[in-house]
Structure formats: C-alpha cells, structure tokens
C-alpha cells in the first residue's frame, strides 16, 4: 500500500496561482509514473499531468501552458498559474507502483471572485 499526502490547496481568485505538493512514502524514483488528477464538482476524475522520467511531462490541453509538473527526490509538485474558475476541483496526486495505481485523499482548489 502506498499512502500519498497532498497539500497546498485553497481558495484563490481568477488569475492567481497555487502550488500543490505530494509526499509519497518512498523516493519518487521508485514509481513508474507520477502525476496529478482532478475531479471537478459533478464530473469524473481526469488526468491532467503525468511524467515517467521527470524531465518530460504530458499535460491535458485545458492546463497546458498554465500548469507545471515537477518533482524532486521526495515530493511531487504542481505549479498552477493563471487559475480559472473551471480549475475548481479536488486535486489528487497519483503514482504507479508494481503495476498498480495509487491516489491520495485529495486537496481542494477553489477559484472564484
């Protein structure tokens, strides 16, 4: 079992920024895939950013150019810039380990005036 803990969510006005963090119990380099999902209110959970090697990342078209996925040995990050009301969602860190996916409990991001 891999327990992930997200932090950094909150409320922000449109155009603002937030940085989410995720602390897994093992070195980041132990995981085949790392990234972030989000689940907007009333919608399905969706993948928004993912990386296998940490140097190149895939982004959903809705966040590309505004969100940046990064990581160090101990943590996974999501820098979110120019936030929009449509970015309001619960954000989940995820990793794959021994072929299985794991998600954290989530951190809420709310973008409103």
N, C-alpha and C positions, 0 to 999 in steps of 0.2 A: 504494500500500500504506500502511495506517495501522497503526502499531505502538502498542499500548497496554500500559502497565505498571501492574499493580495492586500495592498494598501494604497492610499493616495487619492481615492475618490472624493467627491464632494460636489458642491453646487458652484456654478460659475456662470457668468454672463456670456452671451454670444460674442465670439471673438477672443475669448480668454483661453488660457492654457492650464493643463493639468499634467502631472507625471505620475503614472501608476507604477507600482513596484510589485514584484512577486518573489517570494523567498522559498525555494524548494529545500528539502532536507538534505539533498545531495548536490555535489558540484553540477553546475549547469551542463557541463560537457559530458555528463553521464546519460543525457537524454538525447534521443534521436531527433526529435522535433520539439520546438518550443514556440510559443506564440500566445495570441490573445483572441478570445471570442467575445462577443457581446450579445445581449438579449434585450432588445427594446421592449417597452410595455406592450403586451398583447401579441408579440411576434415570436418567431422561432429564434433559437440561438444561432448565430452566424459567425463564421471565421472571418477575422478582419486583418490579421497579420501573422506571419509564420516564417520561421527560419530553421534550417537544418545545420548550418555551419556558423551562423552568427555574422557572417560577412555579407551575405546577400539575403534579402528578405522579400517575400511576396506580400502584397497589400491588396485588399479589396478596393475596387475603384472608388468607392464612396469616401475612403480615408486617405488614399494615396496622395502624397504631396503635403498632407497635413499631419499625419501621424508618423512617428519614427520608432521602430522596434530596435532595442539594443539589449546587450547583456554583458555581464562580467562573470567571473567565476562563481559568484554566489547568488546573483539576482538577475531577474529578467525585468525589463522596463518597457513602458510605452509612453513616449512623449506625445502629448496630444495638443496641437496648436490650432488656432482659428476654429475653436469649437462652435458647433451649430446646434440648434435645438434638436435636430434629428439624431444627434450623437447621444442623446439621453438614453441610458440603458444601464443594465447591470453588466459589468465587465469581468471576464473570467480569464485567469491565466491558465494555460494548459501545457502539458508535456506528454511525450510518449516515452514509455519505459518498458523494456522487454515486450514490445509489440502492443502494449495497452495504453489507451489514453487516460489522462487524469486531469481533473479540473479542480480549482479552488472553490471557496464559498462565494466568491464574487465581491466586488466593490461597486457601489452605486455612483454613477456620474449623472448629474442633472444640469442641463444647460437651459437657462431661461433668464428673462429680463427681471 
